[in-house]
Amino acid sequence: MESAPDDLHESPSLRFAFGPFCVTPNKRLLTKNDLPLEIGGRALDLLIALIEQPGRVLSKRDLIKKVWSDIVVEEGSLRFHMTGLRRILGDGEEGARYISTQVGVGYAFVAPIVRLPSGRSAQPFPPSAVRWQSKRFSSSVGSLPPRTRLIGREADVQLVVDRLQEPRLFTIVGAGGVGKTSLAIEVGHRICDANPDCVRFVDLAQVEDPLLVPSALAGSLDIPVQAEDPMFVLLAHLQEQNLLLVIDNCEHLIDAVSAIVERIREAAPQVGVLATSREPLRARDEQVHWLSPLDFPSDTQDLSVQELLAFPAIELFVERASSGNAALALEADNTQMIADICRRLEGMALPIELAAMRVAAHGVPATHALLGERFSLGWAGRRTALPRHQTLRAMLDWSYNLLSAEESLVFDRLAIFVGPFSLDAASQIVADAGLDSITAAALLDELAAKGLVTVDPGDPMAAYRLLEMTRAYAREKLAERGDAEVHALAFRHAAFYMDLLGHLGTSPGEIFQNSAKLGSQLGNIRSALEWSFGPQGDPGLALPLAAASAQLFLHFSLLVECRTWCSRATELLELGYFGTPTEMELQAALGLVQMFTQGNSELAEKALLRALDIAVALGDRSSQLRLLGRLQIFYERIGDFPSSLAWAEQAVEVGNLIGKPEAIAVAASLAGISHHLLGNQTLARQELELSLRNSVPAQRSDTIHYGFDHRNRTGLGLARTLWLMGFPDQARCWAERVEAEAAALDHAVTHCIALVWTLCIHVWTGDLDKATAGLKTFTRIAETNALGPYAAAAIGIRGAIAIRSGLAGDAVALLEESLARLHGMRYELLTTSFEISLAEGLVLNGQHEKALKQANSTIEHCRKSGDAFALPELLRIKADVLRILTPDDINAVETLLDESITMARQQGARAWELRASMDLARGWLDQSRTPEAKALLKACRDQATEGFDTLDLRQLETLWERVVDR
């Protein structure tokens, strides 16, 4: 076997690690994952020669001279052994890249290399070196863009990676086009290589409003924002996380970003932030890395071709030009011209790449000549602008002046897009009477070929994109064409997206699937809405656009944003939209989002009623059913249960007319829950089981369509009904099943609805450990999503658990606080249950007069509101208080208990009947009426068929033993 190059024999123990491989030159050894590989002597010599000078292009002549120093060979031998070496390394497989071919020149080793002494691990970036560990969020949301090979940036990458060993705020700062984004993406991938899914990327180029920055960050983390203050939600989710946020393109929102990242670092110290900006954020504890241009030769006269190609700026130029034209051959004179171009462009990456694209089409001499004629780094721009900003403008001016009249027209008009756009969007919006859509599409491809438009073929909806600095330049050029041109273009842009949204589909499944594809178009849709509602916009377009966009905002849980546009649109109804399907969708969306974001207000009620009136007038039964469901839950939430039942009964009529299983299931669910709350548990069970027989498995598409999941609510209602009817095991089974399904839907509101009902069941059955664990989850979801009513309910549930365990403590204060907050938000669904717990807590505290007053107040309210399901329990509690306050008035106590038992039997609520019967038996035992007490308790025991481990049945057995012992 031939000897290796002498350069690497200086240290016998030196090893070179890259990827899973390690080379030990002194031992002539190549290993992969610490296992030796078979490799020919010439191939190993080639590898050693390349890693001796990583990143540098070695000419074919130099490589032949190093490896075949003793014989004369042709280039074919070099290509043969290079092919074998690449095959051994798996070069090009699964994204691995080790050796790069420089067309017409030679080869370079391009993978990162770590020099290791003998015995060290061969992994260049050990997982322990980077301390990011989060896998909580969806890997498909906020993921890093694909990496591209960086040239001349290894030192910058390593510096940033090293600084980010601990979470901190770090900003990469430099002029536009210098390569900040590429560097940040590479750093993110390096960190992810060691700890997958620990990095989230957000590009602020699509965000123009500073107020939307928190929403953009939340979107990158797959956090649904359903609150007035998205920053609160974001911080709540980040508090316990260990991850790195890469925030790209901050300069146009620098004040907002600076304030936000300070709050993130303060609230979540284990969350690191890597930002890119044209100027420092000037935030607290910020560390800044100024990214310099790529190195280029200031004087080329005395340098050889190999020496010139060693400069990163020239290497970048050659690689990009070769990528654009694989047949491109570079001569020695061309290299000198390229060096001069890179010098004139001051090593700025983006202008170099744009120039290289021109070389691919026109060749080096022509590009060099155009540069000299039409581009000057001395061109004076705005006096207060940084010189490099002027240089970038000059580069764009040069590129722009190379365009034909039609190309420049299309380029200017592309400025209307915010973020990525599709070929279809560009061809239709750019086209007008003087430019047909086919020609517009062809010109778009020309602009992409010239490097002025970025192309990503992976997503048809977002295949094209203007770089942020390019769009800013195009917008200035568009403005020069006059207001009439801008207005016509903005109108076509808004009309296109209105039509696109109008074809989301009709079924929940269609709407869900098509909405999911439009996440990349939120920037364009927002821009269209802002223009339409603006002073130069078109009110006639604004209203239908807002109605069409409502489904998309609901899909992405952007409820506050949906409310904003729907509210503004309803002010324009006099333009001819009264009574139309458009108004119906606006009012339906407005009522729903008002209910969940601002409480059960009169505005929400008014909107839902108006939408239903239109649906009836239009004969749209599907919309009628959807709106009747929203009205039923609205009146249920405000505690008006008779009205809630009335809407449910209407839904049953409409569901029967529709005749489809889904419609019957939705209507029966509404009716069953209403009957349950009104105290008819037998009828409630019939309706709820009918609903489940006609239901399909819970789907997120249906959840978004209806605003909440009907199958989920059905299961919850059935669980509560079964407990009341004396089947606690079945109730617990349903509660656990429904809670799991709700969690799988990943819909915060639905999950909270499930938890708030199942927690009540756990409290009733005495499963207080489960209740405590569930409360922790419920509280976290409510608080992190700023769901005010549920956050208030969490306080009350905590108090109810304490009272059920017999430990009053501060439980009374917790319940009083919770009830005050719930009343203030008109959220009355839980108040009766909490008032029952409050009365019991007051008894525990010895505050009997206050407990009696509370019981009487709640009983009166329930009789008026129809909230009858809890009346038997309230009567029992009142009897218990009277027994203490008036021990001589035995008749009054027994009368209340008899009424409670009778009412419970009428309702089919054996659980309430059991509790009242046990209280009555205790009283009889105190009066020495043992036979009567024994007979009553025996009847209770005979009725019990399951749930023998529940608290109530354990108390029954204790009481029975007391009777038997007498």
N, C-alpha and C positions, 0 to 999 in steps of 0.2 A: 504494500500500500504506500502511495506516495506521501511525502511529508507535507505538513500544513505550512501555511505562510508563517515566516519567522516572527511577525509582529505579535502574535498571540502566545508566544512561548515565554514571555517575560515572567509570568507568574504561573508556576506549575499547577497551583490549586484553583486557578480562576475558572469560573463557569459562567455561561451566558444563557439566561432564561428568557423565553418568549412564549406566550400562550402556555400550552401544556408541555412544551419542549425545553430541553436543556442541552447545551453543547459544552463538552469539556475538551478543548483543543488538544491539550497535552496528552490526553488518553485516547484521542481520536474516537470519541464516543458521543453519540446522539441518543438521548432518551426521550420518551413520551410518558408522562405520568410516572416517572421514575423507572420505567421499563426500557431496556436497550432496544434500539431499532437497527435493522439491517440496512446499510447504506453503502453504496459504492464509494471508492476512494475519491474519484473525481467529483462526484456530487457533494461529498463532505467538504472537499477543498473549496468548491464554489460557495457553499454555505458559509464557511469560515471567512472567506474573502469578503463576502457581502456583509456579515455582521461585524467585521473589523471596522467598517465605515458606515454605520447605519444611517439611512436617510440620504446618502450620497449616491448619485448615479455613477456606476462604474461602466466604462465603455467596454464593448465586446473585445476590443484589442487588449485592454488592460486585464480583463478576466482571463483571456487565453494565455496571456503572458505569465500571470500568476499561477494558473493551474497546470498549464502544459509548458512549463519553462524548459523542459528537456527535449521536446519534439515539436514539429510543425504540424498544426491541424487547421482544418477549415472551420468556418462558423457553424456548419452543420453539426459538428461534434459538440460545440457549446450548447446549441439549441436542444440536442438530444439529452444531454446530461441535465440541463436546466428543467426540461420537461419531467424527467425522472425525479428530480429534487422536489419540484412542486407537487408531484403525485404523493411522495412520501409525507410531505408536510400537510397534505389536504388543502393546499392553497386554493381559495375560491369556494370551498365547501362550507355551507352553513354560515356564510358571512366572514369566514376567516380570510385574512389577507396578509401575506408575508412579503412577497416579492412583486415589485412593480416593473413593468416593461416600459421603457422610454423609447417610443418609436424612433427608429433610425439612430439611436444613440447607444443604449445599453440597458442595464438592470440596476435596481436599487432595493435594499432591504427596508421595508416600510413599517414593520410591526415594532411596538415598544419593546426595548430590551432592558433587562436588569442584570448587572454584573454581580455575581454571588461568589463569596469564598466557599471553599469546600465544606459540604455538610448543610448548607442553607437550603430552605425550601425553594423549589423552582417556580413557585407562583408569583408573577410580578406584582400582583395587587391582592394580598391576602385579605380575606373578609374581615379579620380583626382590625385591619388598618383603618377601616372606614366605619363609623359608628351609626349608620342609619339602619333602622330595623322595621319600618312600618310596612304592613301588608294589609292594612284595614280597608283601603279604598279599592274600587273597581280598577283592574289593571288596564281596561280599555279606555278609561276616561282620563284625560290629562297626561297621556303617555308621551314620552319623548319622541320627537320627530326622528326620522332615520339619520344616522350619522354619515358624514362624508369624510374622506381622508383629509386630515389637516396637514398642511405643509409648513414646516418652519415654526410650528407652535408647540412642540413637545415640552419645551421648558415652561411655557405659559400654562399648559395643561397640568403639568406636575405641580407647579406652584399653587394653582387654585385648588387642586385635589388635596394637597398637603394642608393648606389653610382651612379646608373644610373637614379636617379630621374631627373637629368639634363643631357643633351647630353654632353658626354666627351669621351676621349680615355681611355679605361680600358682594361688591358691585364691580363688574367688568365695564370699564369706561373707555370710550374711544370715539373717533369720528365715524359718521355714517359710512358703511361699506368697508370698514376695516376688518370685520370678521368676528364681531362680538358674539353673535348668535351661534355661529358654528363652534366657537370655543366653548360656550356654555353647554351646548348639546353634547359635545364630546366629553366634557367634565361629568355631565349627568350620566352618560353611558358608562364611563369608567366606574363611577360609584355604584351604578346598578349592576355592573359585572360582578361586583363583590357581594352586593345585597339587592337582589331583584325586587322590583316594585316599591322601592323606597324613595323614588323621585317622582315629582309631579311637575308638569310643564304647562305654563299658561302664556299665550302670546297676546299682549295687550294691543297689538296693532289693529285688532278688530273693534277695540273699545274706544269710543270717542268721548263719552261722557264720564267725568271723574266719579260720579255717583255709582257707576256700574262696575267699578273695579272690584269691590267685594264680591259681587255676583260672579264676575269672571273667575276670581280665585276659587269661589265655592264650586263653580262648574268644573274646574280642573280637578277637584277632589270628589266629584260626584255627590255633592251635598245638595239636596233639594232645599231651596230657600223659599219658605212660606211665611215670611215675617216682614214687618216694616223695616227692621234693622238687620240687613243681611250680614253686617259685620259682627253682630252679636252671635249669630248662628255659626259663622265661620270660626270665631275664636273659641266658641264652646266645643266645636269638633276638634280643634287643633290642640287643646290644652294638654292632653295626655299622649300626643303623638310624637314619634321620632321619625322625622322625614325631612327631605330637602325640597323646597319650592324653588323652581327655576322660573323667574318672571322676566319675560323678554319684552323689549321695546317699551321702556318706561318713560322716555324723555318727554313725550307729549302729555303725560299725566303725572309729572314728577312730584308735584306738591301732594297730590292724593296718595300716590304710592309711598312717598316718604312717611306720611302720617300712618298709613296702614301697616307698613312693615315694622314700624316702631311698636305699634300695638300688638302685632303678632309676636315679636320677640319678647315683649313684656309678659304677655299672657301664656305663651307657649315656648319656654326657653329651650326645649329640645327640638324645635323646628328651626332648621337653617333656611336662609334665603340667599339665593344666588340671582342677582339682578343684572340686566344689561341696560345701559343707558349712555347717551351722548354726554352726559354730565353727571357728577356725583349726586346721589340722593340727598346728601347732607343730613342724613338721619343719625340718630344717636347710636354710638358704637359701630358705625359703619367702617368697614375696611374696603379700600379701593385698589383695584389693579388697573393701571392705565395700559391699554393694549396698543402697542406701537405698530406701525406699518411693518410689512415684511422687509427683511434685509435685501438691498439691491446694490449693485456696484456703482459707486460714484464716478469711477474712471474705468473704462473698459479696454483701453488701448493695449495694455500689456498683459491681458488675461487670456488664457487659453479657453477653448470651448468647455472643457471639463471644469475649469475653475469658475466659469460663468454659470454653468448649470448647477453648481453647488449653492448658489444664492437662492433662498426660498422664493423670492418674487419671480425669478426667472423659471424656476422649477414649476411653480403654480401655473404660469403662463403656458409653458410647454405642455403640461398635462391637460389643461383645459382645451387647448387648441387641438391636441391629438385626439381627445375624446370627441370633439366635434367633427373631426375628419381623420379617420383611421389611416388613410393613405398619405397623410401629410408628411413630407420629408423636410427635415431641417438641415440646411447647409450652414457652413461656418459663417458666411456673411449674414444669413438670417439670424443667427444667434446674437450677433452684434446689434442688429436692428431691434431684436426683442429686448436686449439689455437696455437699449436707449429708450424704448417705450416704457419699460418698468421704472426707469429712472425718472422719466417725465411724469409718470403717475405716482411717484413717491411711495411705491410699494403698497398702495391701497388695494386690498384684495378684490373688492367688487369691481372697480374700474378695470383692473387687470383682467378679470374674468370676462367682462364685456368686450374688451379689446380682443381677447383671445377668441371669442366667438366670431368676431369679424374676420380674424385670420382664417378660421375654418372655411369661410365662404369666399374671401377675397385674396388670401395669401398675405405673407408677411410684408413684402415691399409696398403693396397698395395700402395696407393698414398703417404702416409707418408713415407713408406720405400724407394720408388723410389726417393723421394725428398732428403732423407738423403744420398743416394748412388750416385746420379748423379748431384746433384745441390748444389752449395756452394756459399753463399753470399760473401765469401772471395775470390772468383775467380778474379784474377787480369786481367783486360782488358787493353785497351790503357791507358798509364800512365796519359795523359792529359784529359782523359774523366772524367765526373762526376761519383761518385760512383754509383748513381742510374742508370746511363746509363749502367754501367758494370753489375749491377744486372738484368736489363732488358735483356741484351744479354745472361746472364747466364740462365734466365728463358726460353728464346727461344731455347738456346742450349739443355736445358733439354727436352723441348717439341719435338724438332727435333730428339733427340736421341731415343725417344720412337716410332718413325715411322718405318714402314717396309721399305725395300729398294725401293719398288714400290711407297709407299706413299711419301717418301722423294724425289723421282724423280719428281713426279707430283707437290709437293710443290715447289720445286726449279723452275720448268718450269712456274708456275703461276706468277712468278716475271715479266714475259714479259708484263703482263697487267698493264695498267695505269688507275686506277679507276675501276669501276664496269665492270663485264663481264657476259656473258650468259653461260648456260650449254653447248649449242651447240658450242660456241667459245672455251671453255675450252677443251671439248672432242676432237675437231678436231685439235686444235693447240698443245695441250700437246701430243697427240698421234703421234706415228711414226711407223716404221717397227717393233720395238720391243715391242710396247704397243698399243693395239687396242683401238678404241674410246670408246667402251662399258666399258672396264676395266678402262679407264681414268675417265669416268663419275662416276663409282662406287667409285673409290678412292677419287674423289673430294668430294663426299658425306661423306666419312670417315673423311676427313680432316675437313669438316664443323662440323661434330658431335663432333670432338675433340677440337673445338673452334679455330682452326687456320685459318678458312675461315668464314667470316661473310656472312650470308644469309638474303636476303630480297625478299621473294616470291612475293611481290606486282608488280614487274616489270620484266618480263621474260628476257628482254634485259640486265638487270642490277641485276640479281638475286644474284650474288656472288661478293665478294670483299675482298681483303686482306687489313687489317689495314695498315696504312702507315708505322709504325715501323716494322710490319711483312714483308711487301714487301721489305723494305730495307735489312732486314736480309736474305730473300730469294734470293735477287739479288746477295749478296755476295756468297751464296752457289752455285748459278748458275754459277757465274764466275769461281768458283773452278773446274767446270766440263770441262772447256777448251773452246777455241775460236770456234772450230768446232761445239760444241753443241749449243753455243749461236747463231752462224750464222744460223744454220739450224732452230732453234726455231724462230728467228726473221723473217726469210723468210716465215715460215708457218703463222706467225702472220700477216705479211703484205699481204700475198696472201689471207688469210681468209677475211680480211676487204676489200680487193679489190673486192672479189667475192660478199661479202655482199652488197657493194655499187653498184655493177653491176646489182643487182636485185631490185633496187628501183622502177622499173616500166617503162612504156613508156608514159602513159598519164600524163598530169600535175597533175590531181587529185591523181593518184597512187603515183607519185613521192613526192607530198606534204605530204600525209598521212604517207608514209614509212619513209620519212626524219624526220618527227616530232618524230618518235619513237627512233631515233638514237642520240638524244641530249646527252644522258649519255655516248655515245661512242666516243665523240669528242677527249677525251684524248688518246684513243687507236688509232684512225685514225691519229692524229697528230704524235704520236710516230712511227707509221708505215711509215708515210711519211718521218720523220726525219731520220729513219734508212735507208730507201730505197735510199734517196739522199745522205746519208753520205758516208764516206770513206770505210766503211765495208759493205755497202749496195749493192743492185742489181739494176743497171740502167734500166735493162729490165723490172723490176717490178715497178720502180719509176714512169715512164711515164704513164702507164695505171692506176696506183693508183691515181695519181694526177688528171687525167681526170675523173675518177669515183667519186672522192671526191668533184669535183667542184659543183655538184648539191647540196650536203649537205651544203657546205659553203654558197652558194647562198640562201638556205632555211633560214639559221640563220643570213642572212645579214652580213656575215663575208667577205665583198668584198675585203678588203686589203689582208687578208689571202689567199683568192681564187686567187687573182692576183699573189701573191708570188709563190705559187706552180705551177700555170699554166705557169708563165714565166720561171721557172726553167725546167719544163717539155719540153717546146718547144726547149730547147737547146739539147735535146736528140732525136730529131726526126729522125736523121740519123740511128738510131738503127732498122729501118724497119717500121716506122709508117707514113711515108709520104703518104698522100692521103687516109688514113684510117679513119673510123668513129671516132677512138680515137683522131686523130689529129683534126678532125672537131670540136668535143666537146671542146677540149682544146682551139682552136682558137676562137670559138664562145664565150666561157666564158671569155677569156682574153680580147676580144674586148669590151664586155659589161662592165666588171669591170674597165677597163682602162678608158672608157668613163665617168663613174660616179665618179671615185676616182681621176683621174689625168687630167680630161678634154678631149676635143675632139682632141686627139693627132694623129699624123700620125701612130703611133704604133697601136692604136685602129682601125683605118681605115684599115690598112694592115691586121690585124688579122681577121676582119670581112669579108674582100674581099676573103681572103684565105679560110676561112670556107665555104663561099658560093660556091666557085669553087669546093671544095670537095663534097658539098651536090649535086651540079649539076652533077658531074661526077658519084656519087653513085646513082643518080636517086631518092634521098630522098626528096620528095616534101614537106613533113611536115617541115623538117629542112630548106629547101629553104625558105619557107614562114616565119619561125621564124627569119631567118637571113636577109631576105629582109626588115622585120619590123625594125630590129636594124639598118640597113643601111639607111633606110628612115629617121629615127629619127636622126641619126648621121649627115647626110647632111642637114637636117632641122636645127639642132642645130648650124652648122657652117655657116648657111645663104645661102647655095647653093640650092635654091629652084627648079630650073629646074632639077638638078640631083636627088633631093628628089622625084620629080614627076616621073622621069624615073624609080627609084626603086619601087615606088608605082605601076606603070603600070605593071612592071614585076610581082609584087605580085598579081595583079588582074588576070593575066594569070595563075599563079600557083594556086591561089585560085579556079578559075573556073575548072581547071583540077582535083583538089582534089574533088570538088563538094560538100563538106560538109558545112552546114550553118556556122559553126565556122570559117572555112577557108575563106568563102566568106565575112563574117563580118570583119575579120582582114584586108583583102585586101581592101575592100571598105573604111574602116576607114583610111588606109594609103593614098588612093587616094583622099578621101574627104578633108583631112587636107591639102594635097599638093595643091589641087585646090583652097582651101580657101586662102592660103598664096600667091598663084600666082594671085589671084584677080578674079577668076571665081566663084562667090558666088552661082549662080544658079546650076551649076554642082556640086559644093561642097555640097550643101544641098541634092541633089539627092543621092550622094554616101554615105553621112553620115546617112541619113534616111534608106538607104538600109542596111548599117552596123547594125544599131540598130534593124531593123526587124529580122536580123539573129543572134543577140547576145543573150547570156545567161547572167543572172545577174553577176555582177562583183564578182570574187572570188580571194582570195589571192593566190591560187595554180596557176591560170593563170597569175597573176601578176608576180610571181617569175619565171615562165616558160619563159615568153616573156621578162622579165626585167622591164616591166611597164604594166599598164592595158589599153588594147586597147579600151574596152567599155568606160572607163573613159575619155580617150582622144577623143573618138568619141563625147561624150556628150559635152565636152568642145568646140570642133571645131564647133559643131552645134550651141551652144549658141552664139559664136562669129559671126557665119554666119548669124544667125537670127537677131542679132542686126544690122549688116551691111545692111541687106535686109529690115530694117524698122519695125521689130517686137520686140521691146525692152522688152515687158512684157514676151513674150515667152522665150526670151534670159535670162532674170533674173530667170525665173522658172527653166530652165535647169541648169543654173549656180549653184543655190542653191541645186538642186537635186544631181548634180554630185559632188559638194563639200562635201555633207553629205556622199555620197557613198565612196568617197576617204578617208574621215576620218575614216569610219568604217573598211576599209581594214587594217588600222594600218601599213601602209607602207610609210615611210617618203618621199621617192622620188615621189611616186604617189600623195601623199597629196600635196607636193610642186608644182608639175605640175598642179594640179587642181587649187590651190590658185593663182599661177602666171597668169593663164589665166582668172580666174573669177575676179580677182582684176582689170584687164584691163577693163572688162565689167562694173564693178561698177564705174570706173573712166569715162568711155564713157557716161554712163547714168546719171552721176552726183550724184549717191548714195554714197556720200563721207563719210557718217557715217559708212556705211557698209564696204567701202573700208578701212577706218582707222582701224576698228575692225579686218577685215580679214588680214590686213598687220601685226597686232600685232601677230596673230597666225602664219602667214607665217614666220616672222622674228624669232620667237622662235624655230620653227621646223628647219629652215635652220641653225641657229647658234648652237643649241644644238646637231645637227647631223653633224656639220662641213661640210655642203654642200656649198662649196665655190661659185659656180655660182649663187645659189639662195640667198645666203647672200648678194652678190653684187647686185643682182636684187632688193632686198628689199630696198636698199638705193635709187635706181632709182624710185621705185614705190612711195616712200615717197615724193620725189620731184615732181612726176607727180600729186599726189593728191593735193599738195600745189598749183601748177600752175593752175589746173582745178578749184580750189576754188578762184583763182584770187589773191592769196597771195604769191608772188614770194619768198620773204625773202632769205633764203639760198638754195632755191630749185635748182637754176642753178648749184651751187657748188656740190650739192648732185648728180645731174644727170651727171655732168662731171666726178665725181669720179666713179660712177657706170659704166659708159660707158668705162672708161679706164680699169677697172678691168675685165669687160666682154670681151673686145677685147683681153686682155691678155690671157684669158682662151679659146679663140676661141668659145665663146658662143654668137652667133649673132642673136638668134631668137627674142630677145626683143629689140635689139639696134635701129631698125627703129622707134618703138613706143616711145622709150626714146628720140631719136633725134627730133621727132616731138614735144614732151613736152619741150625739151631743146630750140628749136626755139621759141616756145610760151613764155617760160620763159624769153628769151632774149628780146622779144618784151615788156613784162611787165616791164623789167628793163630799157627800153629805149635804149638797145644796138641793134639798128636796122641793122646796117651794119653787125654786127656779126651774127644776126639772118638770114639775107639774105644769107650770106656765108654758114651757117649751112644748110639752106633749099636747096640751090643749090647742096651742097655736098651730101646730103642724096638722093635727086632726082636722081642724076647721079648714085649713088650706086644702087638704086632700079631698075633703067632701065637696068643696067648691070647684076645684080644678079637675076632678075626676081621677086624680092620682091614687087609685083605690088599692093597688096591689099591696101596699104597705099598711093599710088601715088596721087589719087584724093585729099586727105587731105593735102598732101605736096604742091600740086599746089595751093590749096586755101590759105595756110599759106604764101606761097611766094607772092601771090597776095596781101595779107593783108600788108606785109612788104613793097612792092612796092608802095602801096597807100600812105604810110607815107613818104617814101623816095623820091618818084617822083609824087607828087599829081597832076601834070599837065599831066602826061602820062596816061590818063584814058583808052585809047585803050589797052595798055599793060596789065593793071589790068583786064579789061573785057575779054581779050583774054585768060588769064590764068584761069579765073573763068569759062569761056565757056568750056575750055579743061577739067577742073576738073569735070564739070557737065556731059559732054559727056562721059568721061571715067567712071564715077560712074554709069551712066545708062548702059553702056556696061557690067560692072561688076555685075550689079544687086545690087549695094550698095546704097540704098536710104538714108542711114544715112549720107554718105559723100555728096550725092547730096543735101540733105536738108541744110547742113552747107554752101556749096558753093552758093546755091540759096539765102540763107538769106544774105550773104555778097554782092552778086550781087544786091539784092533788096535795101540794105542800100545805096549802091553807087548810084543807080537810084534815090532814095529819095533825096539824097544830090544834085542831078542834076535836081531835080523837075520833074522827069519822073515818077510821081505818078501812072498813069494808068498801065504802064508796071510793076512797082513794085507790084501793087495790084494784077495783073493777075498772076504773078509768085508766090506770096505768097499764093494766093487762091489755085493754083495747088498743092502747098506743103501741105496745110491744107486738101485738098481733099484726098491726098494720105495717110495721117496719120490715122491709124485705132486703135492704142493702144499706151500705154506709155505716156499718156498725162501729167504725173507728172515728166517726165524726164527733165533734164536741157535744152536739145535742143528744145523740144516742148514748154517748158515754154518761152524760148526766142522767139520762133516763134509767140506765142500769144501776147507777148509784142510788137513785131514788127508789127503785124497785127493791133493792137489797134492804133499804131502810124499812119498807113496808113488810117484807117477808120476815124480817127479824122481830117484828112486833108480835 
